[in-house]
Amino acid sequence: MNRILAIHASPRAERSHSRRLAEGFLAALPQAKITRREVGRADLPHVNEAFIAAAFHSEPGNRPLTMQADLALSDQLVDELLDHDLLVISTPMYNFSVPSGLKAWVDQVVRLGRTFDLRIEDGEAQYEPLLKGRKALIVTSRGGAGMGPGGELEWMNHADTWLRVALGFLGIEDVKVIAAEGEEGNPDAFRASCQQAERELASLAESQWTRP
């Protein structure tokens, strides 16, 4: 059975285009086991000094109870990520990047010894991703148009491009991006873009790519 972790990052509920598109994709996979994690309409804590001290403790297997408490949510989120083989992230682009709740989630799951490892060879840091073999789908909406690959405003896109880098660092390199563009421009053009995204998602749901 396909195990899907869906991360919803929009602060909007029913008015969220990225959320609606992603849920349409998930509905087309009735046999999948789906876990939803809300990071757009939930107060996910950002990394702080206590988190950093605990995450980089010299003896990870012997952390004091206070440090274990500082990492409790992070451990839960990492376990959740490890328990699924397909990651679906729905997110709008805000001010050229992602909402802060999604950034907070990424910071919580990028963990030394859990989702990536580090070793020193000849004085150089060598990073080892620990999440190889998983796939990710990014479903996004953008106020502007032309921000996808080859678009005239591609240089302004620090949302799905940043997610590709973060996920790739953990070993998730098979990443697909499906976007609806132009919400703040021509309503007819945006409607057409959403319809195109829906068709792409429907085709993806029927493909072998979604299989574990």
Contacts in CASP RR format, 6 or more apart in sequence:
PFRMAT RR
TARGET T0000
AUTHOR 0000-0000-0000
METHOD contacts of the structure
MODEL  1
MNRILAIHASPRAERSHSRRLAEGFLAALPQAKITRREVGRADLPHVNEA
FIAAAFHSEPGNRPLTMQADLALSDQLVDELLDHDLLVISTPMYNFSVPS
GLKAWVDQVVRLGRTFDLRIEDGEAQYEPLLKGRKALIVTSRGGAGMGPG
GELEWMNHADTWLRVALGFLGIEDVKVIAAEGEEGNPDAFRASCQQAERE
LASLAESQWTRP
1 31 0 8 1.000
1 32 0 8 1.000
1 33 0 8 1.000
1 212 0 8 1.000
2 29 0 8 1.000
2 31 0 8 1.000
2 32 0 8 1.000
2 33 0 8 1.000
2 85 0 8 1.000
2 86 0 8 1.000
2 210 0 8 1.000
2 211 0 8 1.000
2 212 0 8 1.000
3 32 0 8 1.000
3 33 0 8 1.000
3 35 0 8 1.000
3 83 0 8 1.000
3 84 0 8 1.000
3 85 0 8 1.000
3 86 0 8 1.000
3 212 0 8 1.000
4 26 0 8 1.000
4 29 0 8 1.000
4 32 0 8 1.000
4 33 0 8 1.000
4 34 0 8 1.000
4 35 0 8 1.000
4 84 0 8 1.000
4 85 0 8 1.000
4 86 0 8 1.000
4 87 0 8 1.000
4 88 0 8 1.000
5 34 0 8 1.000
5 35 0 8 1.000
5 37 0 8 1.000
5 80 0 8 1.000
5 81 0 8 1.000
5 83 0 8 1.000
5 84 0 8 1.000
5 86 0 8 1.000
5 87 0 8 1.000
5 88 0 8 1.000
6 22 0 8 1.000
6 26 0 8 1.000
6 34 0 8 1.000
6 35 0 8 1.000
6 36 0 8 1.000
6 37 0 8 1.000
6 88 0 8 1.000
6 89 0 8 1.000
6 90 0 8 1.000
7 37 0 8 1.000
7 39 0 8 1.000
7 87 0 8 1.000
7 88 0 8 1.000
7 89 0 8 1.000
7 90 0 8 1.000
7 91 0 8 1.000
7 102 0 8 1.000
7 105 0 8 1.000
8 16 0 8 1.000
8 19 0 8 1.000
8 22 0 8 1.000
8 36 0 8 1.000
8 37 0 8 1.000
8 38 0 8 1.000
8 39 0 8 1.000
8 40 0 8 1.000
8 41 0 8 1.000
8 90 0 8 1.000
9 18 0 8 1.000
9 39 0 8 1.000
9 40 0 8 1.000
9 89 0 8 1.000
9 90 0 8 1.000
9 91 0 8 1.000
9 92 0 8 1.000
9 98 0 8 1.000
9 99 0 8 1.000
9 101 0 8 1.000
9 102 0 8 1.000
9 105 0 8 1.000
10 16 0 8 1.000
10 18 0 8 1.000
10 19 0 8 1.000
10 40 0 8 1.000
10 41 0 8 1.000
10 90 0 8 1.000
10 91 0 8 1.000
10 92 0 8 1.000
10 99 0 8 1.000
11 40 0 8 1.000
11 41 0 8 1.000
11 99 0 8 1.000
12 19 0 8 1.000
12 92 0 8 1.000
13 19 0 8 1.000
13 41 0 8 1.000
14 20 0 8 1.000
16 90 0 8 1.000
16 92 0 8 1.000
16 141 0 8 1.000
17 92 0 8 1.000
17 141 0 8 1.000
17 180 0 8 1.000
17 183 0 8 1.000
17 194 0 8 1.000
18 90 0 8 1.000
18 91 0 8 1.000
18 92 0 8 1.000
18 139 0 8 1.000
18 140 0 8 1.000
18 141 0 8 1.000
18 180 0 8 1.000
19 90 0 8 1.000
21 90 0 8 1.000
21 139 0 8 1.000
21 141 0 8 1.000
21 178 0 8 1.000
21 180 0 8 1.000
21 194 0 8 1.000
21 197 0 8 1.000
21 198 0 8 1.000
21 201 0 8 1.000
22 88 0 8 1.000
22 89 0 8 1.000
22 90 0 8 1.000
22 139 0 8 1.000
23 90 0 8 1.000
24 198 0 8 1.000
24 201 0 8 1.000
25 88 0 8 1.000
25 137 0 8 1.000
25 139 0 8 1.000
25 201 0 8 1.000
25 202 0 8 1.000
25 204 0 8 1.000
25 205 0 8 1.000
26 32 0 8 1.000
26 34 0 8 1.000
26 88 0 8 1.000
28 201 0 8 1.000
28 202 0 8 1.000
28 205 0 8 1.000
28 206 0 8 1.000
29 205 0 8 1.000
29 210 0 8 1.000
32 86 0 8 1.000
32 210 0 8 1.000
35 80 0 8 1.000
35 83 0 8 1.000
35 84 0 8 1.000
37 77 0 8 1.000
37 80 0 8 1.000
37 105 0 8 1.000
39 99 0 8 1.000
39 101 0 8 1.000
39 102 0 8 1.000
39 104 0 8 1.000
39 105 0 8 1.000
40 99 0 8 1.000
40 101 0 8 1.000
40 102 0 8 1.000
44 101 0 8 1.000
44 104 0 8 1.000
44 105 0 8 1.000
44 108 0 8 1.000
45 73 0 8 1.000
45 104 0 8 1.000
45 108 0 8 1.000
46 100 0 8 1.000
46 103 0 8 1.000
46 104 0 8 1.000
46 107 0 8 1.000
47 104 0 8 1.000
47 107 0 8 1.000
47 108 0 8 1.000
50 67 0 8 1.000
50 70 0 8 1.000
51 70 0 8 1.000
51 71 0 8 1.000
51 74 0 8 1.000
53 67 0 8 1.000
53 70 0 8 1.000
54 63 0 8 1.000
54 67 0 8 1.000
54 68 0 8 1.000
54 70 0 8 1.000
54 71 0 8 1.000
55 71 0 8 1.000
55 74 0 8 1.000
55 111 0 8 1.000
55 112 0 8 1.000
56 112 0 8 1.000
57 63 0 8 1.000
57 67 0 8 1.000
60 113 0 8 1.000
63 71 0 8 1.000
73 108 0 8 1.000
74 108 0 8 1.000
74 109 0 8 1.000
74 111 0 8 1.000
75 114 0 8 1.000
77 105 0 8 1.000
77 108 0 8 1.000
77 109 0 8 1.000
78 108 0 8 1.000
78 109 0 8 1.000
78 111 0 8 1.000
78 114 0 8 1.000
78 115 0 8 1.000
81 87 0 8 1.000
81 109 0 8 1.000
81 115 0 8 1.000
81 131 0 8 1.000
82 115 0 8 1.000
82 131 0 8 1.000
84 134 0 8 1.000
85 133 0 8 1.000
85 134 0 8 1.000
85 135 0 8 1.000
85 212 0 8 1.000
86 134 0 8 1.000
86 135 0 8 1.000
86 136 0 8 1.000
86 137 0 8 1.000
86 210 0 8 1.000
86 212 0 8 1.000
87 134 0 8 1.000
87 135 0 8 1.000
87 136 0 8 1.000
87 137 0 8 1.000
87 167 0 8 1.000
87 172 0 8 1.000
88 136 0 8 1.000
88 137 0 8 1.000
88 139 0 8 1.000
89 102 0 8 1.000
89 136 0 8 1.000
89 137 0 8 1.000
89 138 0 8 1.000
89 139 0 8 1.000
89 163 0 8 1.000
90 139 0 8 1.000
90 140 0 8 1.000
91 98 0 8 1.000
91 99 0 8 1.000
91 102 0 8 1.000
91 138 0 8 1.000
91 139 0 8 1.000
91 140 0 8 1.000
91 159 0 8 1.000
91 163 0 8 1.000
92 99 0 8 1.000
92 140 0 8 1.000
92 141 0 8 1.000
92 142 0 8 1.000
92 143 0 8 1.000
93 140 0 8 1.000
93 141 0 8 1.000
93 142 0 8 1.000
93 143 0 8 1.000
93 147 0 8 1.000
93 157 0 8 1.000
93 159 0 8 1.000
93 160 0 8 1.000
94 159 0 8 1.000
96 156 0 8 1.000
96 157 0 8 1.000
96 158 0 8 1.000
96 159 0 8 1.000
97 103 0 8 1.000
97 158 0 8 1.000
97 159 0 8 1.000
97 162 0 8 1.000
98 159 0 8 1.000
98 162 0 8 1.000
98 163 0 8 1.000
106 163 0 8 1.000
106 166 0 8 1.000
109 115 0 8 1.000
109 170 0 8 1.000
110 116 0 8 1.000
110 166 0 8 1.000
110 169 0 8 1.000
110 170 0 8 1.000
112 118 0 8 1.000
113 130 0 8 1.000
114 130 0 8 1.000
115 129 0 8 1.000
115 130 0 8 1.000
115 131 0 8 1.000
115 170 0 8 1.000
116 127 0 8 1.000
116 128 0 8 1.000
116 129 0 8 1.000
116 130 0 8 1.000
116 131 0 8 1.000
116 169 0 8 1.000
116 170 0 8 1.000
116 171 0 8 1.000
117 127 0 8 1.000
117 128 0 8 1.000
117 130 0 8 1.000
118 125 0 8 1.000
118 126 0 8 1.000
118 127 0 8 1.000
118 128 0 8 1.000
119 125 0 8 1.000
119 126 0 8 1.000
119 128 0 8 1.000
120 126 0 8 1.000
127 169 0 8 1.000
129 168 0 8 1.000
129 169 0 8 1.000
129 170 0 8 1.000
129 171 0 8 1.000
129 172 0 8 1.000
130 170 0 8 1.000
130 171 0 8 1.000
131 170 0 8 1.000
131 171 0 8 1.000
131 172 0 8 1.000
132 171 0 8 1.000
132 172 0 8 1.000
132 173 0 8 1.000
133 171 0 8 1.000
133 172 0 8 1.000
133 174 0 8 1.000
134 171 0 8 1.000
134 172 0 8 1.000
134 174 0 8 1.000
135 172 0 8 1.000
135 174 0 8 1.000
135 175 0 8 1.000
135 176 0 8 1.000
135 209 0 8 1.000
136 163 0 8 1.000
136 167 0 8 1.000
136 172 0 8 1.000
136 174 0 8 1.000
136 175 0 8 1.000
136 176 0 8 1.000
137 175 0 8 1.000
137 176 0 8 1.000
137 177 0 8 1.000
137 178 0 8 1.000
137 204 0 8 1.000
138 160 0 8 1.000
138 163 0 8 1.000
138 164 0 8 1.000
138 175 0 8 1.000
138 176 0 8 1.000
138 177 0 8 1.000
138 178 0 8 1.000
139 178 0 8 1.000
139 179 0 8 1.000
139 197 0 8 1.000
139 201 0 8 1.000
140 159 0 8 1.000
140 160 0 8 1.000
140 177 0 8 1.000
140 178 0 8 1.000
140 179 0 8 1.000
140 180 0 8 1.000
141 179 0 8 1.000
141 180 0 8 1.000
141 181 0 8 1.000
141 183 0 8 1.000
142 157 0 8 1.000
142 159 0 8 1.000
142 179 0 8 1.000
142 180 0 8 1.000
142 181 0 8 1.000
142 182 0 8 1.000
142 183 0 8 1.000
143 181 0 8 1.000
143 182 0 8 1.000
143 183 0 8 1.000
143 184 0 8 1.000
143 185 0 8 1.000
144 153 0 8 1.000
144 181 0 8 1.000
144 182 0 8 1.000
144 183 0 8 1.000
144 184 0 8 1.000
144 185 0 8 1.000
145 153 0 8 1.000
145 181 0 8 1.000
145 182 0 8 1.000
145 185 0 8 1.000
145 189 0 8 1.000
145 193 0 8 1.000
146 152 0 8 1.000
146 153 0 8 1.000
146 154 0 8 1.000
146 181 0 8 1.000
147 153 0 8 1.000
147 154 0 8 1.000
147 156 0 8 1.000
147 157 0 8 1.000
147 179 0 8 1.000
147 181 0 8 1.000
148 154 0 8 1.000
148 157 0 8 1.000
148 179 0 8 1.000
148 181 0 8 1.000
160 177 0 8 1.000
160 179 0 8 1.000
163 175 0 8 1.000
164 175 0 8 1.000
164 177 0 8 1.000
167 173 0 8 1.000
167 175 0 8 1.000
168 175 0 8 1.000
176 204 0 8 1.000
176 209 0 8 1.000
178 197 0 8 1.000
178 200 0 8 1.000
178 201 0 8 1.000
178 204 0 8 1.000
179 193 0 8 1.000
179 197 0 8 1.000
180 190 0 8 1.000
180 193 0 8 1.000
180 194 0 8 1.000
180 196 0 8 1.000
180 197 0 8 1.000
181 190 0 8 1.000
181 193 0 8 1.000
182 189 0 8 1.000
182 190 0 8 1.000
182 193 0 8 1.000
183 190 0 8 1.000
204 210 0 8 1.000
END
